[in-house]
Amino acid sequence: MNAFIISSIASNQGKTVLTTSLLHYFKKSVRPFKAGPDYIDPQFHKIICNTESINLDTFIMNKEQVKWIFNNYSDKQTSIVEGVMGFYDGMDKGSSAYDIGKLLKISTILLLDASGSYITISAVLKGLKTYKSDNTIKAIVLNNVSSSMHFELIKKQILNDFDDIEVLGWIKKGLETLSNTHLGLDLKNVKKDTLENISKEVLENIDIEKLKNITSYNKEENNNYPFDKISKIDKKVSIVKDDNFSFLYYDNLKVLEELFEKVEIINPIKDEQISKDSDFVYILGGYIETDKAYEKIKNSNKFKKSLLEHVKQKRYVYAECAGLLFLSNSVDNKKMMGILNAGFTLTNKRVRLGYYYCSNGIKGHAFHYTKPLDTKNAIDILSKKKNSKGELAAWKNENVYGTYLHTMFRNNLKKLKDYFGI
């Protein structure tokens, strides 16, 4: 099989364009992965190749656990990992593209911007190659190339300076197919033929056979399961998931399917009700605080009634971020469920972004623009450094728990069971 990670020197260098094109090209047998805690890119990956994308996070999970996740889900001919930010960014948390490539022993394909440069690109590559000698950089693709002559100039310099780097090809500047398409927020509305045209144009001057040759991968056997064993229980969990509540790690879903005898997906926007025999409710993160999002769910009365009944029956609820806000009294002038005694306000700047340690022993990430109006009923502190000063970020009311923290379940099984009263 083949496996590789796509990286660059920073964000906004074209990783998404190249990843999109390769996922489309290999769509008949490809498993997408995303480095880090991102929820958005994996949703786009699935749209492109109709296969669930898996997060690889070496901050939330330890190395052996991430290796198990990668090998467990590398069930296709090709595994493609989309990196995050620049190649070494996140190294302080052990979660950079460099760290993941080295850990998994997979090739790194660097996408380098060639705008207004040629010899200097080789110097940049030398810096990336020598910063950490145990990196897995095997090849480069050049982006924003003005002509074939421009490409040949750069290629000649790189091949002259390096005997261990393949130059796979180039992406021309000002692609026609991308002129009216924003790969990212608009991807859900991109037509299939448009994706095909993008893929063809992006990959037009890239040697796919050479890519396959340098990214050969021998999958390791998962003989050691580096997590607590999951034993199925005869209970039912309801996952609240729709356009507002959409942040779901696929492996978290699989954990819930392995743990509970019955799993149902509830769509509040369609006013679907939580089953009366449901034992647990899991409300995902996402967006509920904006006017547009709130309008979608404002009149979901049957769903709200079923949630209140679930809480009234002293059954368990676990909610992340948008789920937390939804359970609160209000976000500014937007009335919420009033299940958790807290109010929030939407700010113009980020309140939290990045990885956090939680005082309950869980590691995860948070990203939000809301902040509580007061924290007198709050529990659990999120801090950037372990056991350091932080801010309160979770609320609890009997069997209902809401938190700003997003995390992964497989390596936090004991704590998950606590929150679900198991």
C-alpha positions as CSV (number, residue, x, y, z in Angstrom):
1,M,0.0,0.0,0.0
2,N,0.9,3.7,-0.1
3,A,0.9,6.2,2.7
4,F,2.2,9.8,3.0
5,I,1.6,13.2,4.6
6,I,1.2,16.4,2.8
7,S,2.8,19.4,4.4
8,S,4.3,22.9,3.7
9,I,6.0,25.8,5.4
10,A,2.8,27.4,6.7
11,S,-0.9,27.6,6.4
12,N,-2.5,28.9,3.2
13,Q,0.1,27.4,0.9
14,G,-2.2,25.1,-1.0
15,K,-2.2,21.9,1.1
16,T,-6.0,21.7,0.9
17,V,-5.9,22.1,-2.9
18,L,-3.4,19.3,-3.3
19,T,-5.0,17.0,-0.8
20,T,-8.4,17.5,-2.4
21,S,-7.0,16.7,-5.8
22,L,-5.2,13.5,-4.6
23,L,-8.2,12.3,-2.6
24,H,-10.3,12.7,-5.7
25,Y,-7.8,10.9,-7.9
26,F,-7.5,7.9,-5.4
27,K,-11.1,8.1,-4.4
28,K,-11.9,4.4,-5.2
29,S,-9.5,3.2,-2.5
30,V,-8.2,5.9,-0.2
31,R,-8.4,6.6,3.5
32,P,-8.0,10.3,4.4
33,F,-6.4,11.4,7.7
34,K,-6.0,14.8,9.3
35,A,-3.1,15.8,11.5
36,G,-4.3,17.5,14.7
37,P,-7.7,18.2,16.2
38,D,-9.3,19.8,13.2
39,Y,-13.0,19.0,12.7
40,I,-13.6,20.9,9.4
41,D,-11.1,19.4,7.0
42,P,-12.2,15.8,7.8
43,Q,-15.8,16.7,6.8
44,F,-14.5,18.0,3.4
45,H,-12.3,14.9,3.0
46,K,-15.4,12.7,3.3
47,I,-17.3,14.8,0.7
48,I,-14.5,14.3,-1.8
49,C,-13.9,10.6,-1.5
50,N,-16.9,9.3,0.4
51,T,-14.8,7.8,3.1
52,E,-14.5,8.9,6.8
53,S,-11.4,10.9,7.6
54,I,-9.5,10.1,10.8
55,N,-7.7,12.5,13.1
56,L,-4.2,11.7,14.2
57,D,-3.4,13.7,17.4
58,T,-0.2,13.0,19.2
59,F,-1.1,15.5,22.0
60,I,-4.4,14.0,23.0
61,M,-3.2,10.4,22.5
62,N,0.3,8.9,23.1
63,K,2.5,7.6,20.3
64,E,1.5,4.0,20.5
65,Q,-2.2,5.0,20.5
66,V,-1.7,7.2,17.4
67,K,0.2,4.4,15.6
68,W,-2.7,2.0,16.4
69,I,-5.3,4.5,15.1
70,F,-3.4,5.0,11.9
71,N,-2.8,1.3,11.2
72,N,-6.4,0.3,12.3
73,Y,-7.9,2.8,9.8
74,S,-5.4,2.3,7.0
75,D,-7.8,-0.2,5.4
76,K,-7.5,1.1,1.8
77,Q,-4.7,0.9,-0.8
78,T,-3.7,4.5,-0.1
79,S,-3.6,6.6,3.1
80,I,-3.2,10.3,2.7
81,V,-2.6,12.6,5.8
82,E,-3.2,16.3,5.5
83,G,-0.8,18.2,7.6
84,V,-1.5,21.3,9.7
85,M,0.1,24.7,9.5
86,G,3.9,24.4,8.7
87,F,5.9,21.2,8.7
88,Y,7.4,21.7,12.2
89,D,4.5,23.8,13.7
90,G,3.1,21.9,16.7
91,M,6.4,20.3,17.5
92,D,6.4,21.8,21.0
93,K,3.3,19.6,21.7
94,G,4.6,16.6,19.7
95,S,1.8,17.0,17.2
96,S,3.4,18.5,14.0
97,A,3.5,17.0,10.6
98,Y,7.1,16.3,11.2
99,D,6.2,14.3,14.4
100,I,3.5,12.3,12.7
101,G,5.6,11.5,9.7
102,K,8.5,10.3,11.9
103,L,6.2,8.3,14.2
104,L,4.3,6.5,11.5
105,K,7.4,6.2,9.2
106,I,5.6,7.6,6.3
107,S,6.9,9.8,3.5
108,T,6.3,13.6,3.6
109,I,5.4,15.4,0.4
110,L,6.3,19.1,0.8
111,L,4.2,21.7,-1.2
112,L,6.4,24.7,-1.7
113,D,5.3,28.1,-3.1
114,A,7.4,29.1,-6.1
115,S,5.9,32.6,-6.5
116,G,8.6,35.0,-7.5
117,S,11.5,32.7,-6.7
118,Y,13.7,29.8,-8.0
119,I,17.1,29.3,-6.3
120,T,15.9,30.5,-2.9
121,I,13.4,27.6,-2.9
122,S,16.3,25.2,-2.6
123,A,17.6,27.1,0.3
124,V,14.3,26.9,2.0
125,L,14.2,23.2,1.4
126,K,17.7,22.8,2.9
127,G,16.5,24.6,6.0
128,L,13.5,22.3,6.3
129,K,15.7,19.2,5.7
130,T,18.5,20.1,8.1
131,Y,16.4,21.5,11.0
132,K,15.7,17.9,12.1
133,S,17.8,15.3,10.4
134,D,15.3,12.4,11.2
135,N,12.5,14.0,9.1
136,T,10.7,12.0,6.4
137,I,10.7,14.6,3.6
138,K,11.0,12.6,0.4
139,A,9.6,14.8,-2.3
140,I,8.3,18.2,-3.2
141,V,5.5,19.6,-5.4
142,L,5.9,23.3,-6.5
143,N,2.8,25.5,-6.3
144,N,2.1,28.8,-8.1
145,V,4.6,28.1,-10.9
146,S,4.3,30.6,-13.8
147,S,5.5,28.3,-16.6
148,S,7.2,25.0,-17.5
149,M,10.5,27.0,-17.9
150,H,10.1,28.4,-14.3
151,F,9.6,24.8,-13.1
152,E,12.6,23.5,-14.9
153,L,14.8,26.2,-13.3
154,I,13.7,25.2,-9.8
155,K,13.9,21.5,-10.5
156,K,17.4,21.7,-11.9
157,Q,18.6,23.6,-8.8
158,I,17.0,21.1,-6.3
159,L,18.3,18.1,-8.1
160,N,21.7,19.7,-8.1
161,D,21.5,20.4,-4.4
162,F,19.9,17.2,-3.2
163,D,20.4,13.5,-4.0
164,D,17.5,12.3,-1.8
165,I,14.6,14.5,-2.9
166,E,12.2,13.8,-5.8
167,V,10.6,16.7,-7.6
168,L,7.2,15.3,-8.4
169,G,5.9,18.2,-10.4
170,W,4.2,21.5,-10.3
171,I,0.9,23.3,-10.0
172,K,0.5,26.3,-12.3
173,K,-0.3,29.7,-11.1
174,G,-3.9,31.0,-11.4
175,L,-5.8,27.7,-12.0
176,E,-8.9,28.4,-13.9
177,T,-11.0,25.8,-12.1
178,L,-10.2,27.5,-8.7
179,S,-11.0,31.0,-9.8
180,N,-14.7,30.8,-8.8
181,T,-14.3,28.0,-6.1
182,H,-13.2,28.4,-2.5
183,L,-12.0,25.1,-1.4
184,G,-13.1,25.1,2.2
185,L,-16.3,26.7,3.4
186,D,-17.9,26.3,-0.1
187,L,-16.9,22.7,-0.6
188,K,-20.3,21.2,0.4
189,N,-21.7,23.0,-2.6
190,V,-19.1,22.1,-5.1
191,K,-20.4,19.7,-7.9
192,K,-18.7,16.4,-8.6
193,D,-17.7,17.4,-12.1
194,T,-16.1,20.6,-10.6
195,L,-14.0,18.5,-8.2
196,E,-13.0,16.3,-11.1
197,N,-11.9,19.3,-13.2
198,I,-10.0,20.7,-10.2
199,S,-8.2,17.4,-9.6
200,K,-7.2,17.1,-13.3
201,E,-5.9,20.6,-13.5
202,V,-4.0,20.5,-10.2
203,L,-2.4,17.1,-11.0
204,E,-1.8,17.8,-14.7
205,N,1.9,18.3,-14.2
206,I,2.5,15.9,-11.3
207,D,4.0,12.5,-11.7
208,I,1.6,10.2,-9.9
209,E,3.6,7.0,-10.6
210,K,6.7,8.5,-9.1
211,L,4.5,9.5,-6.1
212,K,3.4,5.9,-5.7
213,N,7.0,4.6,-5.9
214,I,8.3,6.8,-3.1
215,T,5.4,6.4,-0.7
216,S,5.3,2.6,-0.4
217,Y,4.2,1.6,3.1
218,N,4.2,-1.7,5.0
219,K,1.3,-1.7,7.4
220,E,2.1,-2.8,10.9
221,E,0.0,-5.5,12.6
222,N,-2.1,-4.2,15.5
223,N,-1.2,-6.9,18.0
224,N,-1.1,-4.6,20.9
225,Y,-4.3,-2.6,21.7
226,P,-2.9,0.4,23.7
227,F,-6.2,1.4,25.3
228,D,-8.5,0.1,28.0
229,K,-10.6,-2.7,26.7
230,I,-14.2,-1.8,25.7
231,S,-17.0,-4.1,26.9
232,K,-20.4,-3.6,25.3
233,I,-23.2,-2.7,27.7
234,D,-26.9,-3.2,27.0
235,K,-27.7,0.6,27.0
236,K,-28.7,3.1,24.4
237,V,-27.0,6.4,23.5
238,S,-28.4,9.3,21.5
239,I,-26.0,11.4,19.5
240,V,-27.3,14.9,18.8
241,K,-25.9,15.7,15.3
242,D,-26.9,18.2,12.6
243,D,-25.5,21.2,10.8
244,N,-25.3,23.1,14.1
245,F,-23.9,20.2,16.1
246,S,-21.5,18.6,13.6
247,F,-18.1,18.2,15.3
248,L,-17.7,14.5,15.7
249,Y,-14.5,12.5,15.5
250,Y,-15.3,9.4,13.6
251,D,-13.3,7.2,16.1
252,N,-15.5,8.7,18.9
253,L,-18.5,7.4,17.0
254,K,-16.9,4.0,16.7
255,V,-16.1,3.9,20.4
256,L,-19.7,4.6,21.2
257,E,-20.8,1.9,18.9
258,E,-18.4,-0.5,20.6
259,L,-19.6,0.5,24.0
260,F,-23.3,0.7,23.6
261,E,-25.7,-1.9,22.3
262,K,-27.8,0.8,20.6
263,V,-26.7,4.1,19.0
264,E,-29.0,6.6,17.4
265,I,-28.4,9.8,15.6
266,I,-30.8,12.7,16.4
267,N,-31.2,15.7,14.1
268,P,-32.6,18.7,16.0
269,I,-33.0,20.8,12.9
270,K,-35.5,18.2,11.6
271,D,-37.1,18.2,15.1
272,E,-36.3,14.6,15.7
273,Q,-37.0,13.4,19.2
274,I,-34.6,11.6,21.6
275,S,-36.0,8.1,22.1
276,K,-37.8,7.5,25.4
277,D,-35.6,4.5,26.1
278,S,-32.4,6.3,25.6
279,D,-30.0,6.1,28.5
280,F,-27.5,8.7,27.5
281,V,-27.3,11.8,25.3
282,Y,-24.1,13.1,23.6
283,I,-24.5,16.7,22.2
284,L,-21.7,17.6,19.7
285,G,-19.8,20.8,19.3
286,G,-20.3,23.1,16.4
287,Y,-22.1,26.4,16.0
288,I,-25.3,27.5,17.9
289,E,-24.4,31.0,19.0
290,T,-24.7,32.8,15.6
291,D,-28.1,34.2,14.4
292,K,-28.1,31.8,11.4
293,A,-27.4,28.7,13.5
294,Y,-29.9,29.7,16.2
295,E,-32.6,30.3,13.7
296,K,-32.3,26.7,12.5
297,I,-33.1,25.2,15.9
298,K,-35.2,27.8,17.5
299,N,-38.5,26.1,16.8
300,S,-37.3,22.5,17.3
301,N,-39.9,22.0,20.0
302,K,-40.3,18.3,19.9
303,F,-36.6,17.8,20.2
304,K,-36.3,20.2,23.1
305,K,-39.2,18.6,24.9
306,S,-37.6,15.2,24.6
307,L,-34.3,16.5,25.9
308,L,-36.0,18.1,28.9
309,E,-37.8,14.8,29.6
310,H,-34.6,12.9,29.4
311,V,-33.0,15.3,32.0
312,K,-36.1,15.1,34.1
313,Q,-35.7,11.3,34.2
314,K,-32.3,11.8,35.8
315,R,-30.6,10.3,32.7
316,Y,-27.1,11.4,31.6
317,V,-26.1,14.1,29.1
318,Y,-22.5,14.9,27.9
319,A,-22.1,18.1,25.8
320,E,-19.2,19.8,24.1
321,C,-18.8,23.5,23.3
322,A,-21.9,24.3,21.2
323,G,-23.7,21.6,23.2
324,L,-22.6,23.4,26.4
325,L,-24.0,26.7,25.1
326,F,-27.3,25.0,24.1
327,L,-27.7,23.6,27.6
328,S,-27.1,27.0,29.2
329,N,-29.6,29.7,30.1
330,S,-28.7,32.0,27.2
331,V,-26.1,33.3,24.8
332,D,-26.7,37.1,24.8
333,N,-30.4,37.5,23.8
334,K,-30.8,34.0,22.5
335,K,-32.7,31.8,25.0
336,M,-31.2,28.3,25.4
337,M,-32.4,25.3,27.3
338,G,-31.8,26.4,30.9
339,I,-30.6,23.0,32.0
340,L,-27.2,24.3,33.1
341,N,-27.1,27.5,35.3
342,A,-24.8,29.6,33.1
343,G,-25.1,32.5,30.7
344,F,-22.7,33.3,27.8
345,T,-21.9,36.2,25.5
346,L,-20.4,36.1,22.0
347,T,-17.2,38.2,21.6
348,N,-15.4,39.6,18.6
349,K,-12.1,37.8,19.4
350,R,-11.1,34.3,20.2
351,V,-11.4,33.4,23.9
352,R,-9.6,30.0,23.5
353,L,-7.6,28.4,20.7
354,G,-5.4,25.3,20.8
355,Y,-4.5,22.5,23.1
356,Y,-5.4,22.5,26.8
357,Y,-4.9,20.4,29.9
358,C,-8.1,19.9,31.9
359,S,-8.1,19.7,35.7
360,N,-10.1,16.5,35.4
361,G,-7.1,14.8,33.8
362,I,-8.2,14.9,30.2
363,K,-6.2,16.5,27.4
364,G,-8.0,18.1,24.4
365,H,-8.5,21.3,22.5
366,A,-10.8,24.3,22.5
367,F,-11.7,26.9,20.0
368,H,-14.5,29.4,20.8
369,Y,-15.5,33.1,20.7
370,T,-18.0,32.9,23.6
371,K,-17.3,33.5,27.2
372,P,-19.3,33.0,30.4
373,L,-21.0,35.9,32.0
374,D,-19.9,34.5,35.4
375,T,-18.2,31.3,36.6
376,K,-19.7,30.8,40.0
377,N,-21.3,27.5,38.9
378,A,-18.4,26.4,36.8
379,I,-16.1,23.4,37.4
380,D,-12.9,22.1,35.7
381,I,-10.0,24.4,34.7
382,L,-8.5,24.5,31.2
383,S,-4.8,25.5,31.2
384,K,-2.2,25.8,28.5
385,K,0.4,24.1,30.6
386,K,-0.1,21.1,32.9
387,N,-1.1,22.0,36.5
388,S,-0.8,25.7,35.7
389,K,-3.2,28.6,36.1
390,G,-6.2,28.5,33.8
391,E,-9.8,29.4,33.4
392,L,-13.0,27.5,34.4
393,A,-14.6,25.9,31.4
394,A,-17.3,23.3,32.4
395,W,-20.6,23.2,34.1
396,K,-22.5,20.4,35.8
397,N,-26.0,19.9,37.1
398,E,-26.6,16.4,38.6
399,N,-26.2,14.1,35.6
400,V,-25.7,16.8,33.0
401,Y,-22.2,17.8,32.1
402,G,-21.1,20.5,29.5
403,T,-17.6,21.5,28.7
404,Y,-15.7,23.7,26.3
405,L,-13.1,21.0,25.8
406,H,-13.1,18.6,22.8
407,T,-11.3,15.3,23.3
408,M,-11.0,11.8,22.1
409,F,-12.9,9.0,23.8
410,R,-10.8,5.8,23.2
411,N,-8.0,6.9,25.5
412,N,-10.3,8.6,28.0
413,L,-12.7,5.7,28.5
414,K,-12.8,5.7,32.3
415,K,-13.6,9.4,32.4
416,L,-16.3,9.0,29.7
417,K,-17.9,6.2,31.7
418,D,-17.9,8.5,34.7
419,Y,-19.8,11.2,32.8
420,F,-22.2,8.6,31.5
421,G,-22.7,7.0,35.0
422,I,-21.4,3.6,33.9
